Amino acid sequence: MKKQLFYPADILLPKENFEKWSVIACDQYTSEPEYWKETAEAVGDSPSALKIVLPEAYLSGDDSEKIAKINQTMGEYLQNGVFACFKNTMIYTRRALKNGKVRHGIVGLIDLEDYSYQKGADTLIRATEHTVIERIPPRVAIRRDASVEIPHVMLLIDDTERTVIEPISEKADTLNKVYDFDLLQNAGHITGFALGEKEIKYVQSALSALAEKSGDGLLFAVGDGNHSLASAKECYNSGCGSRYAMVEVVNIHDLSLEFEPIYRVVFGADESLVEDFVRFCGEDGGEGAQRFTCICGEKIKEISVKPNGALPVATLQSFLDKYLTDRDMKIDYVHGIENTKNLCKTKNAVGFLFEGMGKSELFTAVQKDGSLPRKTFSMGCADDKRFYLEARKIK
């Protein structure tokens, strides 16, 4: 019997108050705790995904008490009837973004044996960016004893002919609508439809056909949530986690999907950082130069340097990885030009803006070079990120 590549799940959704349940991914607004404070105030005492995840803005040296509380809350939600269970299904999601465009996806399970985050892997599911090993332990610590999985992982497929998700989208109004609500913090609107057996078989068949067209077996490229998926893989490898993980699959050719650079802000730095960067790479004003806009408080400086990588982000990151070693500085990865400028108003903060990678380049780059530098691209602005919503019992 031919192995399936994508599976239905027993999907848990809250019975009520979807608006307060669903919150943005934990790796957003990491330098803006006020965002998370406002979210907590909006949620109040209601059951919420916010209470079973750990925003990176709140990570500290010892998060054991926070993690224990998260796992306790998961158990309470299961015991107290917070969830309704939709058996053996997939969910088609229709997400209206802040700019009015609509993103389409399908939520289901992948087999973690088909996934590797190692650079150069030839697996069915591959990381698109370098995995920062130091970011995995906090997530592993939560998942190791978790009774509930609630993912923000998004996998991309290279479906130019729109054979997988779009046919389901066209018949969505004939399906069972399971949620329809506005997202917190003015982040748009989302509607979800449970797939029946016929639609599930169609999706599985279409994905198998798409996989056969891949030259080297790559079907899914991780668009978002790679560190969460890597943590699930580590838990499975160590014998304390499920073999399967829940994800949302999105076509990279979805018209709403826009790739944006993830900029860098270094705290504890001054203009000498920019000067050292130019010296490290070598100044270059020619056609092949890579150009950066550097922000130091109210000052803006344009620089051109010799490439030290195929992408500007690779050149910058290779420098910062060396430069920040043993220096009392902190780097943050920021979505959006205005957010970057605002953070650089802080004393001793330096920001770097640069040209990003086009989405049409992604699959070719992963197949050719393996994973890209960490935080190479973002699929839209911070508020367009996947919100926690669907859950699954894993213990």
C-alpha positions, 0 to 999 in steps of 0.5 A: 500500500502506498504511503500517504503524505498528509493525514487527517486528525482529530482536531480540537477547537474551542466550543466558544469565544474563538476571538479570545482563543486564537492568538498570534504565533509565539515568535512575533513581537519579541521586543514589544512586550506591550503587544502581549500585554494588550493581548492578555488584557483582551483575553482576560479570564477566558480560555485561550491559546495564549495560556498554553503557549510561551511567547518568546518575549517572556523567555528567561533563564529559567522558564520551568514554572511557566512551562509547568503552568502551561502543561497544567492548563492544557490538562484543565482545558481537556478535562473541563470541556473547553474543546469540541472534537472534529474526528478524522478531518482536515480543515480548509482555512480562509484567512483575510489579511489586513490588506484585504487579500485572502490566504488559503490553506489546509490543516492536517498531519505530517509524519515527522519521519518525512522531515529533517531540519538538517542542511542538505537533507533529501527528505519530503519535508525540509527546513528552508532556513538554518535551525538555531539549536539554542531555540529548540530546548524551551519548545522541547521542554513544553512539548515533552509533557504537553497533552495538547499540540497547538501549532503555528507551523506552515508548510509550503507547496510549489503547486504552479497549476493550483491542483491541491488547495484551490479546488477545495476552496472553490467548493468551500460553501458546500462544506461544514463551517467550523469557525468564522471570526475576527482575529485579535489586534485587528489582524484580519478575519479567518473562516474554517471548513471541515473536510469530508472523506471525499475531499480528504482523499482528493487532497491526499491524491493531489499531493501524491501527484505533486510529489511525483513531479518533484525532481529530488523528492521535495514536497513541503518546504517549511515556511513558518514555525521551523523551530517548533517543528524541529522541537516536535521532531526532537521529542519524537526522536527521544521517545517522548512525543508523537510521530505526527505533527499538525501543520497548515499547508499553503501554496507558495503561489497563493496570490496573497503570499508575499515574501518580505525580508526579516530585518536585523536590529542590534541592541547595545551597539552604535555607528561603529558596528556599521563601520566594522561591517563595511571593513569586514566585507569590503566597500563596493559600489559596483553592479554586484554590490549588496546594499544596506540601509543602516539606522542609528537613532535618527541617522540613516546611512546607505552602504554598499559592500562586497557579497559574502553570500548569495543574498544580502541577509547571508552577508550580514548574518555571517558578519553578525554571527562572528561579531556578536560572539563575546560581545554584550549585544543582543540581536532581534529579527524584525518584521517591517521597515517601520517596526525596525525604525521604531526600535532603532529610536532606542539608545544604542540600537542599530538596524539594517534594512536590505532587499529580500528574496523573491518567493519564486526562488525558494524551492530552487534555493532549498533544492540547490543549497539546502537551508538558507540563513536563519530568518531569511524571509517572512511571509507578510507582516507580523500580523499576517502570521499564522494564529494559534487555533486548531489543537490536537490531543497528543497524550 
